[in-house]
Amino acid sequence: MRGMGRAGTSDSGARLSSRSFHSISRPDARVLVLGTLPGERSLACGEYYAHPQNRFWTIMGGVLGFDALGPYEERVKQVLDHRIALWYVCAAAERPGSLDASIRTATVVPNDFSAFFAQHSEIVASASMGSRQRSCSSAWCTKVFPMILQPTHLSIENKHLFGREMLMHPSKVLH
């Protein structure tokens, strides 16, 4: 369940490239939640949405009824048990730091969504976690999957936009 990690750093320590994790999914998934690219904390931990200020797990725990602070493997199991898949739009990209806005667009390599959807034919909805992946997923995902929901942004960059609203409207992501 752990990810692939970063590709390398320069002599000065600047990130040259970040790489996506493998998807967290099962063949009968019904919803795909898309991030853009793992941030530094997620890369270091090898876990989806590992930064403590990212509220993904808090929201999912509240909506699905599990302990958002529990062990990572248990949180992943809960998401999978609800037929939700997690993945990133970008397979790799250059990005100094963790902010999606810092991704160097010319370096983006998208994940293979055609293959993913061929292996996950029951997915009926996809939700993007913020504006950057929506623009990326609009460019790549809609070729193979036209329905991309636009729930409240859940990324750390947009932490002021979510919380109670998302808990009050989980159907934006889950139904």
C-alpha positions in Angstrom: 0.0 0.0 0.0 3.0 2.3 0.1 4.0 4.5 -2.8 6.9 4.8 -5.2 8.4 8.1 -4.0 10.6 10.7 -5.4 12.9 10.4 -8.4 15.8 12.5 -7.2 17.2 15.7 -6.0 19.8 18.2 -7.2 23.1 18.9 -5.4 21.3 21.8 -3.7 18.6 19.5 -2.5 15.9 20.9 -4.8 13.4 18.3 -6.0 14.0 17.4 -9.6 11.0 15.1 -10.0 8.2 13.6 -8.0 6.5 10.4 -8.9 3.1 9.2 -8.3 2.2 6.3 -6.1 0.5 3.2 -7.4 -3.3 3.5 -7.3 -5.1 2.2 -4.2 -7.9 0.4 -5.7 -9.8 -2.8 -6.2 -11.4 -4.0 -9.5 -14.9 -3.3 -8.4 -14.3 0.4 -7.3 -17.1 2.7 -8.1 -15.5 6.1 -7.3 -12.0 7.4 -8.2 -10.6 10.2 -6.1 -7.8 12.0 -7.9 -5.0 14.0 -6.4 -2.4 15.8 -8.5 0.9 14.4 -7.3 2.1 13.3 -3.8 3.5 16.1 -1.7 6.8 16.0 0.2 5.3 14.6 3.4 3.4 11.9 1.5 6.6 11.0 -0.4 8.6 10.7 2.8 5.9 8.6 4.5 4.9 6.6 1.4 1.3 7.3 2.1 -1.5 9.1 0.4 -2.5 12.5 2.0 0.1 12.2 4.8 0.4 15.9 5.6 -1.3 16.6 8.9 -3.0 19.7 7.5 -4.5 17.8 4.6 -8.0 16.9 5.7 -8.6 14.1 3.2 -8.6 11.4 5.9 -10.6 13.5 8.3 -13.3 14.1 5.7 -13.4 10.4 4.6 -13.4 9.2 8.2 -16.4 11.5 9.0 -18.3 10.5 5.9 -17.6 6.8 6.0 -17.5 6.4 9.8 -13.9 5.4 10.6 -11.2 6.7 12.8 -9.3 9.3 10.6 -6.3 9.1 13.0 -6.1 5.3 12.9 -3.3 3.3 11.3 -2.8 4.1 7.6 -3.5 0.5 6.6 -6.9 0.6 8.4 -7.8 3.9 6.7 -6.9 2.5 3.3 -9.0 -0.7 4.1 -12.0 1.5 4.9 -11.8 3.4 1.7 -11.4 0.2 -0.3 -14.3 -1.4 1.5 -16.5 1.5 0.3 -15.3 0.8 -3.3 -13.3 4.1 -3.5 -10.1 4.2 -5.4 -7.3 6.7 -4.9 -4.8 7.8 -7.5 -2.9 10.8 -8.8 -3.3 12.5 -12.2 0.4 12.9 -12.7 2.7 9.8 -13.0 5.6 12.2 -12.6 6.5 15.9 -12.8 9.1 18.4 -11.7 7.9 20.3 -8.7 10.0 22.2 -6.1 8.2 21.8 -2.8 4.7 20.4 -2.4 2.3 23.0 -3.8 0.4 21.9 -6.9 0.9 25.4 -8.3 4.7 24.8 -8.4 4.4 21.8 -10.8 6.3 22.6 -14.0 3.5 21.9 -16.5 5.9 21.0 -19.3 7.3 18.1 -17.2 4.0 16.5 -16.4 3.7 12.8 -17.4 0.1 11.7 -16.9 -0.8 8.3 -15.4 -2.3 5.8 -17.8 -6.0 6.3 -17.3 -7.0 4.2 -20.3 -5.4 1.1 -18.7 -6.8 2.1 -15.2 -10.4 2.4 -16.5 -10.1 -0.8 -18.5 -9.2 -2.6 -15.2 -11.9 -0.7 -13.2 -14.9 -0.9 -15.4 -17.4 -0.2 -12.5 -16.2 3.3 -11.8 -19.2 5.7 -12.3 -17.8 8.9 -10.8 -14.4 10.6 -10.4 -13.7 13.4 -7.9 -10.7 15.7 -8.1 -9.1 17.0 -4.9 -8.4 20.5 -6.2 -8.2 22.9 -9.1 -4.9 21.8 -10.5 -5.8 18.2 -10.9 -9.2 19.2 -12.3 -7.4 21.1 -15.0 -5.0 18.2 -15.5 -7.7 15.6 -15.4 -9.9 17.6 -17.7 -7.0 17.4 -20.2 -6.3 13.7 -19.8 -9.1 11.8 -18.0 -12.1 13.1 -19.9 -10.8 11.4 -23.0 -11.6 8.1 -21.3 -14.0 9.1 -18.5 -16.1 12.3 -19.1 -17.8 12.5 -15.6 -15.5 14.3 -13.2 -17.2 15.7 -10.1 -15.9 18.9 -8.6 -16.3 18.7 -4.8 -15.0 21.2 -2.4 -11.2 21.3 -2.7 -9.6 19.1 0.0 -6.0 19.9 -0.6 -3.8 21.7 2.0 -3.7 24.7 -0.3 -7.5 25.0 0.0 -7.9 24.0 3.6 -10.1 27.1 4.3 -12.7 25.9 1.9 -13.7 22.6 3.4 -14.8 20.9 6.5 -18.4 21.2 7.5 -19.6 21.8 3.9 -18.0 18.6 2.7 -19.4 16.6 5.6 -22.9 18.0 4.9 -22.6 17.1 1.2 -20.7 13.8 0.9 -22.8 12.8 -2.1 -20.7 15.2 -4.2 -17.9 12.6 -3.9 -19.5 9.3 -2.9 -22.7 8.9 -4.9 
